């Protein structure tokens, strides 16, 4: 079901750390992936710059044009596919970008750039050390867990493997699989169904106030607002 516009507005929840999570009485854990278990911006910026350089050297797309057309393409895809996992598709971003610059589709460019972006992105991904310690703790306590994440399934599974999450986490639900994005209730319910648990049995951990925290609270799930490396920039009330 789509996110209701008249849903209750919850007060802002302060950032916390993995070490502060109370697992007493908890039977399962739902977790976000991007910017919760690893820092997203570092990876994105690295991959983006690699793509910009490649496009300039091989397709004569200037840095200015690359930035402008990427932004426009991303915005169009987000608007056209709002609420769907494909709204984050780098494949579609690069397709729209090339069409803006050259006025037609170039399959080789689109496929090459999408592969380059995610190869470079994943090459610098590192799991937050506190997150890893927390996942080890869950494993030792035999508390099952499920990733609940926006974006397409294939790339999220590649991240899953690179970060070694298969050693610690039991399930994953993506917005592509669910057909909706957080904060829609259905994607959280899919995670609960996989864990075979009720909202009162679990906690949700995520970096986004609106998507992760408010979305889970709508179902009565206890939440923890955590960003990757939050021990270094924990906010003060």
C-alpha positions as CSV (number, residue, x, y, z in Angstrom):
1,X,0.0,0.0,0.0
2,X,1.3,3.5,-0.7
3,X,2.5,5.7,2.0
4,X,-0.4,7.7,3.4
5,X,-0.1,11.4,3.1
6,X,-2.1,11.8,6.3
7,X,0.1,9.4,8.3
8,X,1.0,10.6,11.8
9,X,4.1,12.7,12.1
10,X,6.5,11.4,14.7
11,X,9.0,13.6,16.6
12,X,12.6,13.6,15.4
13,X,14.6,10.6,16.7
14,X,18.2,11.3,17.7
15,X,21.0,9.3,16.2
16,X,22.3,6.6,18.4
17,X,25.0,3.8,18.0
18,X,24.9,0.1,17.6
19,X,26.4,-0.4,21.0
20,X,23.4,1.3,22.6
21,X,20.8,-1.1,21.1
22,X,18.9,-3.0,23.7
23,X,18.3,-6.6,22.6
24,X,16.5,-7.8,25.7
25,X,13.3,-9.6,24.6
26,X,14.0,-9.0,20.9
27,X,13.2,-11.9,18.6
28,X,14.3,-10.4,15.3
29,X,15.9,-7.4,13.7
30,X,15.1,-5.4,10.6
31,X,18.0,-3.4,9.2
32,X,18.5,-0.8,6.4
33,X,21.6,-1.3,4.2
34,X,22.8,1.9,2.6
35,X,24.3,4.4,4.9
36,X,23.4,2.2,7.9
37,X,25.8,-0.7,7.5
38,X,28.4,1.2,5.4
39,X,28.9,4.9,4.4
40,X,27.1,5.4,1.1
41,X,28.4,8.9,0.0
42,X,32.1,7.8,0.0
43,X,31.3,5.0,-2.4
44,X,29.0,7.0,-4.6
45,X,31.3,10.0,-4.9
46,X,34.2,7.7,-5.9
47,X,32.2,5.8,-8.5
48,X,30.7,9.0,-9.9
49,X,34.1,10.6,-10.4
50,X,35.4,7.5,-12.2
51,X,32.4,7.6,-14.5
52,X,32.8,11.3,-15.2
53,X,36.4,10.8,-16.2
54,X,35.6,7.9,-18.4
55,X,32.8,9.7,-20.2
56,X,35.1,12.7,-20.8
57,X,38.0,10.6,-22.2
58,X,35.9,8.2,-24.3
59,X,32.7,10.2,-25.3
60,X,33.9,13.8,-25.1
61,X,31.3,14.7,-22.4
62,X,32.6,17.6,-20.5
63,X,32.5,17.6,-16.7
64,X,29.9,20.3,-16.7
65,X,27.7,18.5,-19.1
66,X,28.1,15.3,-17.3
67,X,27.0,16.8,-14.0
68,X,24.1,18.6,-15.5
69,X,22.7,15.7,-17.5
70,X,23.2,13.2,-14.6
71,X,21.2,15.4,-12.3
72,X,18.5,15.9,-14.9
73,X,18.4,12.2,-15.8
74,X,18.3,11.1,-12.1
75,X,15.5,13.6,-11.4
76,X,13.4,12.3,-14.4
77,X,13.8,8.7,-13.5
78,X,12.9,9.4,-9.9
79,X,9.8,11.3,-10.9
80,X,8.7,8.8,-13.6
81,X,9.2,5.7,-11.3
82,X,8.5,7.3,-7.9
83,X,8.0,4.6,-5.2
84,X,9.6,1.8,-7.3
85,X,13.0,0.1,-6.9
86,X,13.9,1.0,-10.5
87,X,13.8,4.7,-9.6
88,X,17.3,4.2,-8.4
89,X,18.6,2.4,-11.5
90,X,21.9,3.7,-12.7
91,X,21.3,1.9,-15.9
92,X,18.3,4.2,-16.5
93,X,20.2,7.3,-15.3
94,X,23.0,6.7,-17.9
95,X,20.5,5.9,-20.6
96,X,18.6,9.2,-20.1
97,X,21.9,11.1,-19.7
98,X,23.3,9.9,-23.1
99,X,20.0,10.6,-24.8
100,X,20.1,14.2,-23.5
101,X,23.6,14.7,-24.7
102,X,23.5,13.0,-28.1
103,X,19.8,12.7,-29.0
104,X,19.7,8.9,-29.3
105,X,20.3,5.7,-27.2
106,X,23.7,4.1,-27.1
107,X,23.5,0.6,-25.5
108,X,27.3,0.2,-25.2
109,X,27.6,3.5,-23.3
110,X,24.7,2.6,-21.0
111,X,25.9,-0.9,-20.2
112,X,29.5,0.1,-19.8
113,X,28.8,3.1,-17.5
114,X,26.4,1.1,-15.3
115,X,29.0,-1.6,-14.9
116,X,31.8,0.9,-14.2
117,X,29.8,2.7,-11.6
118,X,28.9,-0.3,-9.6
119,X,32.3,-1.9,-9.9
120,X,34.0,1.2,-8.6
121,X,31.3,1.7,-6.0
122,X,31.6,-1.8,-4.5
123,X,35.4,-1.7,-4.7
124,X,35.6,0.9,-1.9
125,X,32.7,-0.4,0.2
126,X,33.6,-1.4,3.8
127,X,31.2,-2.4,6.5
128,X,31.1,-0.1,9.5
129,X,33.1,-1.8,12.3
130,X,30.4,-1.2,14.9
131,X,27.8,-2.6,12.6
132,X,29.9,-5.7,12.1
133,X,30.3,-6.2,15.8
134,X,26.5,-5.8,16.2
135,X,25.8,-8.4,13.5
136,X,28.2,-10.8,15.2
137,X,26.3,-10.3,18.5
138,X,23.0,-11.1,16.8
139,X,24.6,-14.3,15.4
140,X,25.9,-15.3,18.8
141,X,22.4,-14.7,20.3
142,X,20.7,-16.5,17.5
143,X,18.5,-13.5,16.7
144,X,17.4,-13.7,13.1
145,X,17.7,-10.6,10.9
146,X,16.4,-9.2,7.6
147,X,17.7,-6.3,5.4
148,X,14.9,-4.0,4.3
149,X,16.2,-1.8,1.6
150,X,15.2,0.4,-1.3
151,X,16.8,-0.2,-4.8
152,X,17.0,-3.1,-7.2
153,X,17.6,-6.6,-6.0
154,X,20.7,-7.5,-8.1
155,X,22.9,-4.7,-6.9
156,X,21.8,-5.0,-3.3
157,X,22.8,-8.7,-3.4
158,X,26.2,-7.8,-4.8
159,X,26.7,-5.4,-1.9
160,X,25.5,-8.2,0.4
161,X,28.1,-10.5,-0.9
162,X,30.9,-7.9,-0.9
163,X,30.2,-7.0,2.8
164,X,30.0,-10.6,3.8
165,X,26.4,-10.2,5.1
166,X,25.5,-13.8,4.1
167,X,27.6,-14.8,7.2
168,X,25.4,-12.8,9.6
169,X,22.0,-11.9,8.1
170,X,19.2,-14.3,7.2
171,X,17.0,-12.5,4.7
172,X,16.8,-9.5,2.4
173,X,13.7,-7.5,1.1
174,X,14.3,-4.9,-1.6
175,X,11.8,-2.3,-2.9
176,X,12.0,-4.1,-6.3
177,X,10.8,-7.3,-4.7
178,X,8.1,-5.5,-2.7
179,X,6.9,-3.2,-5.4
180,X,7.0,-0.3,-3.0
181,X,9.7,1.7,-1.2
182,X,10.0,2.6,2.4
183,X,8.2,4.1,4.3
184,X,5.3,2.0,2.8
185,X,4.2,-0.6,5.3
186,X,4.2,-3.5,2.8
187,X,8.0,-3.6,2.5
188,X,8.4,-3.9,6.3
189,X,5.6,-6.5,6.5
190,X,7.5,-8.6,3.9
191,X,10.5,-8.6,6.3
192,X,8.3,-9.6,9.2
193,X,6.8,-12.4,7.1
194,X,10.2,-13.7,6.2
195,X,11.2,-13.7,9.9
196,X,7.8,-15.1,10.9
197,X,7.5,-12.4,13.6
198,X,5.2,-9.7,14.7
199,X,6.0,-5.9,14.9
200,X,6.2,-6.1,18.7
201,X,8.9,-8.8,18.4
202,X,11.4,-6.8,16.4
203,X,13.4,-3.6,16.1
204,X,14.2,-1.6,13.0
205,X,17.6,0.0,12.5
206,X,18.1,2.7,9.8
207,X,19.6,6.0,8.8
208,X,16.6,7.7,7.2
209,X,14.2,9.5,9.6
210,X,11.3,9.4,7.1
211,X,11.9,6.1,5.4
212,X,13.3,3.8,8.1
213,X,12.2,5.3,11.4
214,X,8.7,6.8,10.6
215,X,7.9,3.9,8.3
216,X,8.6,1.3,11.0
217,X,6.9,3.3,13.7
218,X,3.7,3.3,11.7
219,X,3.6,-0.5,12.3
220,X,4.4,-0.1,16.0
221,X,8.0,-1.3,15.5
222,X,10.6,0.0,17.9
223,X,13.3,1.9,16.0
224,X,17.0,2.9,16.3
225,X,18.2,5.8,14.2
226,X,21.8,5.0,13.2
227,X,24.1,6.1,10.4
228,X,27.3,4.2,9.4
229,X,30.2,5.5,11.4
230,X,27.8,7.4,13.7
231,X,30.2,6.9,16.6
232,X,32.3,9.6,14.9
233,X,29.5,12.1,14.4
234,X,26.8,11.3,16.8
235,X,24.4,14.2,17.1
236,X,23.8,16.0,20.4
237,X,20.3,16.8,21.6
